[in-house]
Amino acid sequence: MTALDDEIRVIETGRPPARFARGWHCLGLADTFKDGQPHEIEAFGTKLVVFQGRDDGELHVLNAYCPHMGGNLAQGTVKGDAVACPFHDWRWSGDGRCAGIPYARRVPPRARTRAWTSLERNRQLFVWNDPEGNPPPPEVTVPEIEGVHGPDADQWSDWTWKTLRVEGANCREIVDNVVDMAHFYYVHYGFPEYFKNVFDGHVATQYMESSPRADMELGTLSSGRLRSDASYFGPSYMIDLLYSDVGGGAEMEIVLINCHYPIDENSFLLQYGAIVKRLPGMTDEQAAEAARLAAEGAAVGFEQDVEIWRNKTRIDNPLLTEEDGPVYQLRRWYEQFYVDAADVKDEMTRRFEFEIDTRRANAAWRAEVEENLARRAAEPGNGA
């Protein structure tokens, strides 16, 4: 080995965690599970079944495989407040107890499956995962969104919602974006002019103000100046409060949800959706269309991210500059969800703030954009 070999930076890929993050995970819009049918969810290295009780009207989440002979309850039917296995009609109530076996004299005393703690909030369904089996602490409950639960909720559109399965990537890849100022220029085609992170307890926040690049085709979310206050509440559920300049001094308020749940250690389901507050004079239909366009704009951005994730390697020792932001601090914050509650260290939850000086980066980027525009204008057929 030469001296030069000693200086070469070697990527340490490490291994994804053997457990799944402790916290609330959004499974999707609650109404999608309220059609009287059982629904299969592939998550946390297994399969779950979600169903609505016909009598109690509640959504329930159980392990999908029947403890009797392994039938898939998601292929069964809802009968009363229970889901019936398609194999032998064993019926399982929302609390995980066997509610009946039509052909048997009695139910075995140990006939019980796992019932997952669930929550309906913001018109979405959440499930609590904890490898230790502890109940969710009240201080980490998913916050209510004012546009859904607030006094002016009638001024907001319904959710527009999309899902995207991401193979070959661990959930950490999407969370890393919280501190990644530079990728907003290279991947999402914007100028991040203000960029600050605050980590505090179980919440990680990114504050950003940006404007679009003139040399790129842009998604709806980037068509004008944009202010974004985006917070992860726990390991997988982000609420992004967006304020978009629509011209004439008007500003559109958008709530964008960016959430995911792990399928296994190397894949996850990405979900995102938007609601929009009606501007003065805007009809319900126009607000719904604005929400759809906002979600479409988000889709462009997420698809750009996914293309990167699918082709990059995992890296535990990234080589960073000051402008790359507090990657290692973010990962320390994120680690709290992968250790036992008793092993959460103060450094994982202690308040931390970091603001990136974006001036040099934006000066270089604006010069590059001007060069791109000038070169484009000089090309034959462009009026030069």
HELIX and SHEET records of a PDB file:
HELIX    1   1 ALA A    3  GLU A    7  1                                   5    
HELIX    2   2 ALA A   30  PHE A   33  5                                   4    
HELIX    3   3 LEU A   73  GLN A   75  5                                   3    
HELIX    4   4 PRO A  138  VAL A  140  5                                   3    
HELIX    5   5 GLU A  146  HIS A  149  1                                   4    
HELIX    6   6 ALA A  153  GLN A  155  5                                   3    
HELIX    7   7 ARG A  172  ASP A  176  1                                   5    
HELIX    8   8 ASN A  177  VAL A  179  5                                   3    
HELIX    9   9 HIS A  183  TYR A  186  1                                   4    
HELIX   10  10 THR A  220  SER A  222  5                                   3    
HELIX   11  11 ASP A  284  ASN A  311  1                                  28    
HELIX   12  12 GLU A  322  ASP A  324  5                                   3    
HELIX   13  13 VAL A  327  GLU A  335  1                                   9    
HELIX   14  14 GLN A  336  TYR A  338  5                                   3    
HELIX   15  15 ALA A  341  ASP A  343  5                                   3    
HELIX   16  16 ASP A  346  THR A  349  1                                   4    
HELIX   17  17 ARG A  359  ALA A  378  1                                  20    
SHEET    1   A 3 GLY A  23  LEU A  29  0                                        
SHEET    2   A 3 GLN A 124  ASN A 129 -1                                        
SHEET    3   A 3 SER A 118  ARG A 121 -1                                        
SHEET    1   B 3 HIS A  39  ALA A  43  0                                        
SHEET    2   B 3 THR A  46  GLN A  52 -1                                        
SHEET    3   B 3 LEU A  59  ASN A  63 -1                                        
SHEET    1   C 4 THR A  77  LYS A  79  0                                        
SHEET    2   C 4 ALA A  82  ALA A  84 -1                                        
SHEET    3   C 4 ARG A  91  SER A  93 -1                                        
SHEET    4   C 4 CYS A  98  GLY A 100 -1                                        
SHEET    1   D 8 THR A 160  GLU A 167  0                                        
SHEET    2   D 8 SER A 267  VAL A 276 -1                                        
SHEET    3   D 8 ALA A 250  ASP A 264 -1                                        
SHEET    4   D 8 TYR A 237  GLY A 247 -1                                        
SHEET    5   D 8 LEU A 226  PHE A 233 -1                                        
SHEET    6   D 8 VAL A 203  PRO A 212 -1                                        
SHEET    7   D 8 GLY A 190  ASP A 200 -1                                        
SHEET    8   D 8 PHE A 352  ILE A 356 -1                                        
END                                                                             
